[in-house]
Amino acid sequence: MSKEVIIVGGGLAGISAALEALECGMRPIVLEKSHSLGGRARSLYARDVKAPIDHGQHLLSASYHHTLQLLQKLGTLSLIAFQKRLFIHFIFPEGQSIAFRAYNIPPPFHFLLPLLVRPEISWKEKLGLIQNGLRIFQQKPPQRASLTVEDWIRPPRPHSTLKMILWQPLSLAVLNTPMEEASARLLRNAFRMGFLSSNKRSGLGFPQKDLSQIFGEPARKYILKHGGSVYIRTQIRRLIIENDRVKAVVGPQGKVFETPALVLALPPDALQPLLKPHADRLADVWNALQVFRFSPIVTINIWTQRPIEHPLPIAFVDSPFHWLVHLPWVFHRTGFQGYAVVSSAASRLAACSAEAIMEQLRNVFQRCLGLDLDRDLHLKQYKIIKEKRATIIQTPRADSVRPRSRTRISNLVLAGDWIQTHFPATIESAVISGKMAIRSLRC
Ligand SMILES: Cc1cc2nc3c(=O)[nH]c(=O)nc-3n(C[C@H](O)[C@H](O)[C@H](O)COP(=O)(O)OP(=O)(O)OC[C@H]3O[C@@H](n4cnc5c(N)ncnc54)[C@H](O)[C@@H]3O)c2cc1C
């Protein structure tokens, strides 16, 4: 193995960069601030409930081509249960429901037809859906990059069914941004890659174990086994740049790590203090960093004695909560049923107390599912995880300034879900960015 590369940040972008570096015959050295790898997609051990809890509920898509490759390498692909065909059970505030299941017919009709037969959707909306669906499927040139999802689909009525069961939930789930602000270009790309590309790749993937057993821990073992190094609890505080090249990074107690090549696989807020002293040299990246704002996700983990009998996953329509999914491993660890309720773009909910959030959840369960959390499900425990900076807010403006991996400093490259991968800031974007970063070093 020849050249060393230091990778700062052991989230999925850093893990992907490390695996790509190994592939290229380089020796990766991963420096991670926290006590484990995985970043935002990891689990924490919750002492009070004596079980791991994911940092936030994560769903994958069968179309996450690069992530699936990474999982295959780590030997953990079988820990994600993929739907054979996309299924989502939409439930409206008064309890009416739509069970959406993609058909087993060629794309894009596998996705469009189940919507076109719904009597709740007006003819005008159906026509718009066919036009937009075919346009995306045929890969017509992108419309104006400045369009929001709302501008793009121009819903005929503020509460049109299609807006409520398709565009708004998708904007929230995929972009963590309401459709009124979300970038249409990014949603189109996600659509093209995912739901519309093939009926086999339209399904959602549900982790069957806690996230650290799927990503972080197997990645650490893989990197060590193949000759790389991993330093945890190692927060990098400073970069040493001389003559337009990175010489070293400085960690805890002033420890210096010299390096011929550096990948900064960090989210924008963690990158900012490191780049501040070099803002002039890296003005384009620095200016982009000033544009990003963050959007929270709130995940409520509940443990119940009785199971929820409704088909899952549930997407709550027009509700402060968006998804309800089953956590199968909780039962093996605790003997209770585990569920996660997710709220995206959740600034209002994130500002509420735990009691206020649980009161709203009880109301939604009662109204939408006809279930009393205590009487019917025998709620045993709950744990609320508020991730205030879950992702960047993915507006057209933010999308337009996402930087590329390569920087003006030839041996310094960037990775992270927010780098310009042309996909929304998700696991897949993080994994793609890690590969792009190593390839930008021209290994
Ligand atoms: C609650 C929640 C739910 C989500 N749901 C989904 C989902 O369903 N599907 C999906 O595809 N995506 C989802 N995402 C997004 C997904 O988690 C991220 O896109 C992805 O994990 C980002 O990976 P990353 O490596 O770019 O960044 P991160 O995971 O943030 O990794 C950065 C790493 O750098 C470390 N670090 C920071 N500063 C330093 C420093 N100075 N020195 C050393 N290390 C440092 C951090 O500790 C961290 O480990 C969700 C995110 C959240 C928060």
The ligand as an SDF file (V2000), in Angstrom:
LIG
                    3D

 53 58  0  0  0  0  0  0  0  0999 V2000
  -32.6320   11.9150   12.3070 C   0  0  0  0  0  0  0  0  0  0  0  0
  -32.1180   11.6730   10.9230 C   0  0  0  0  0  0  0  0  0  0  0  0
  -32.8270   10.8730   10.0540 C   0  0  0  0  0  0  0  0  0  0  0  0
  -32.3480   10.6430    8.7760 C   0  0  0  0  0  0  0  0  0  0  0  0
  -33.0330    9.8100    7.9540 N   0  0  0  0  0  0  0  0  0  0  0  0
  -32.5030    9.4590    6.7730 C   0  0  0  0  0  0  0  0  0  0  0  0
  -33.1360    8.4900    5.9820 C   0  0  0  0  0  0  0  0  0  0  0  0
  -34.1830    7.9510    6.3520 O   0  0  0  0  0  0  0  0  0  0  0  0
  -32.5540    8.1380    4.7940 N   0  0  0  0  0  0  0  0  0  0  0  0
  -31.3900    8.7080    4.3570 C   0  0  0  0  0  0  0  0  0  0  0  0
  -30.8970    8.3360    3.2860 O   0  0  0  0  0  0  0  0  0  0  0  0
  -30.7700    9.6680    5.0870 N   0  0  0  0  0  0  0  0  0  0  0  0
  -31.2900   10.0420    6.2890 C   0  0  0  0  0  0  0  0  0  0  0  0
  -30.6580   10.9720    7.0620 N   0  0  0  0  0  0  0  0  0  0  0  0
  -29.4650   11.6550    6.5210 C   0  0  0  0  0  0  0  0  0  0  0  0
  -28.1940   10.8140    6.7270 C   0  0  0  0  0  0  0  0  0  0  0  0
  -28.0590   10.4470    8.0760 O   0  0  0  0  0  0  0  0  0  0  0  0
  -27.0050   11.6840    6.3490 C   0  0  0  0  0  0  0  0  0  0  0  0
  -27.1920   12.1580    5.0340 O   0  0  0  0  0  0  0  0  0  0  0  0
  -25.6770   10.9250    6.3780 C   0  0  0  0  0  0  0  0  0  0  0  0
  -25.5630   10.1130    7.5130 O   0  0  0  0  0  0  0  0  0  0  0  0
  -24.5710   11.9930    6.3710 C   0  0  0  0  0  0  0  0  0  0  0  0
  -23.2950   11.3830    6.4460 O   0  0  0  0  0  0  0  0  0  0  0  0
  -21.9980   12.3040    6.4290 P   0  0  0  0  0  0  0  0  0  0  0  0
  -20.8460   11.3900    6.5390 O   0  0  0  0  0  0  0  0  0  0  0  0
  -22.0680   13.2400    5.2870 O   0  0  0  0  0  0  0  0  0  0  0  0
  -22.0910   13.2400    7.7350 O   0  0  0  0  0  0  0  0  0  0  0  0
  -22.1030   12.8110    9.2770 P   0  0  0  0  0  0  0  0  0  0  0  0
  -22.8680   11.5850    9.4640 O   0  0  0  0  0  0  0  0  0  0  0  0
  -22.5410   14.0410   10.0170 O   0  0  0  0  0  0  0  0  0  0  0  0
  -20.5810   12.5070    9.6070 O   0  0  0  0  0  0  0  0  0  0  0  0
  -19.6420   13.4790    9.9820 C   0  0  0  0  0  0  0  0  0  0  0  0
  -18.7400   12.8770   11.0420 C   0  0  0  0  0  0  0  0  0  0  0  0
  -17.7100   13.8200   11.3450 O   0  0  0  0  0  0  0  0  0  0  0  0
  -17.4700   13.7960   12.7430 C   0  0  0  0  0  0  0  0  0  0  0  0
  -16.8260   15.0780   13.0710 N   0  0  0  0  0  0  0  0  0  0  0  0
  -17.3780   16.3070   13.1300 C   0  0  0  0  0  0  0  0  0  0  0  0
  -16.4430   17.2380   13.3890 N   0  0  0  0  0  0  0  0  0  0  0  0
  -15.2690   16.5790   13.4850 C   0  0  0  0  0  0  0  0  0  0  0  0
  -13.9230   17.0020   13.7130 C   0  0  0  0  0  0  0  0  0  0  0  0
  -13.5920   18.2950   13.8720 N   0  0  0  0  0  0  0  0  0  0  0  0
  -12.9400   16.0490   13.7870 N   0  0  0  0  0  0  0  0  0  0  0  0
  -13.2440   14.7210   13.5920 C   0  0  0  0  0  0  0  0  0  0  0  0
  -14.5010   14.2800   13.3550 N   0  0  0  0  0  0  0  0  0  0  0  0
  -15.4890   15.2080   13.2940 C   0  0  0  0  0  0  0  0  0  0  0  0
  -18.8440   13.6150   13.3400 C   0  0  0  0  0  0  0  0  0  0  0  0
  -18.7600   13.1350   14.6790 O   0  0  0  0  0  0  0  0  0  0  0  0
  -19.4520   12.6060   12.3660 C   0  0  0  0  0  0  0  0  0  0  0  0
  -19.1970   11.2810   12.7620 O   0  0  0  0  0  0  0  0  0  0  0  0
  -31.1310   11.2570    8.3370 C   0  0  0  0  0  0  0  0  0  0  0  0
  -30.4180   12.0840    9.2100 C   0  0  0  0  0  0  0  0  0  0  0  0
  -30.8910   12.2830   10.4830 C   0  0  0  0  0  0  0  0  0  0  0  0
  -30.1070   13.1520   11.4230 C   0  0  0  0  0  0  0  0  0  0  0  0
  1  2  1  0
  2  3  1  0
  2 52  2  0
  3  4  2  0
  4  5  1  0
  4 50  1  0
  5  6  2  0
  6  7  1  0
  6 13  1  0
  7  8  2  0
  7  9  1  0
  9 10  1  0
 10 11  2  0
 10 12  1  0
 12 13  2  0
 13 14  1  0
 14 15  1  0
 14 50  1  0
 15 16  1  0
 16 17  1  0
 16 18  1  0
 18 19  1  0
 18 20  1  0
 20 21  1  0
 20 22  1  0
 22 23  1  0
 23 24  1  0
 24 25  2  0
 24 26  1  0
 24 27  1  0
 27 28  1  0
 28 29  2  0
 28 30  1  0
 28 31  1  0
 31 32  1  0
 32 33  1  0
 33 34  1  0
 33 48  1  0
 34 35  1  0
 35 36  1  0
 35 46  1  0
 36 37  1  0
 36 45  1  0
 37 38  2  0
 38 39  1  0
 39 40  1  0
 39 45  2  0
 40 41  1  0
 40 42  2  0
 42 43  1  0
 43 44  2  0
 44 45  1  0
 46 47  1  0
 46 48  1  0
 48 49  1  0
 50 51  2  0
 51 52  1  0
 52 53  1  0
M  END
$$$$
